[in-house]
Amino acid sequence: MSQLAHEERTGMIWAVMITSAQHRPWHGDVRLADHARAGLAIPSMIRTAKIATVEAREAQRIGRPGAGEIKAVRAALTQIIG
């Protein structure tokens, strides 16, 4: 989720949790409309309330959410972060 410039300066990226758990939804959850396009085997959601910082060299992109989902994640993070 973080910008490429941040990764280049720090070697770190911000990532949000993706879960397949069918528990009660949390505020800010974004359901993936096409989990296969996002590189996932089963239906999942992005849990914007859980953000992690990880070393970019240890991360691997497996897919990509759709543009509408990315927009929804950004909106949720804006509400959380301010």
N, C-alpha and C positions, 0 to 999 in steps of 0.2 A: 504494500500500500504506500510505502514512502516513496518520495521522489528520487530519481536517479542521482541528482546532485547530492542529496544527503548520503546516499550509498557511497558515492565516489569520495566524499570528504571524510567519512567516518568508517567505512567498511561494514556498516551496520544497516539493517533494514527494520522497519516496523511491519509487523504481521498481525492480522486478526485471526482469531480462532475460527475454524470451520468444523462443524460437528454434525453428525448424523443422528444425534440423540433426539428422541421424540418426547422429551420432557416439556413441561410448561414453557412457552416462549418467554424470552426476556425482552425488555424494552430495547429497541435498536436492532433486533434480529432481522436479517435479510435472507429470505428463502431463495435458494438457487433454482431458477426455473428449468435449467437444463444442466443437471449435475454431470452428465457425460462430457459436455463441452468444457466444463470447468475441470475436467480430468479426474472426476470422482466416480466410483463404482455404484454408489447408492445415493438416494435423495439426501440433501444436506442443506444446512443454513450457515450463514456467516454470522458469528456472534461478536458484534462490534464492541460489546462491553469488555471483552477479553483481548487486550493488546499485548504483544510481546516484542521485545527487541532481540534480534538474532544476528549473528554474523552472516553477512551476505554470502561468503564462500561456502557456508554450510547449508544454505537454502537451495532448493531446486524447484523451479516452476514446473508444475505438472499440467496446468490448464489455465483458463482465464474465464472469469465471470463475464456476463454480457454487459453492455454499456449501461443499461438501465439499473442493473444490480450494483455496478460500480458507483453510479450516481447516488443510489440509495445508501450505500455504505458511507460515502463522503458526507451525505446529509446527516446520517446518524452520528458519525464521528464529530461533526461540527457541533451538534447538540451536546455531546458529551464533553468535548474539550472547550467549547465556547468560541 
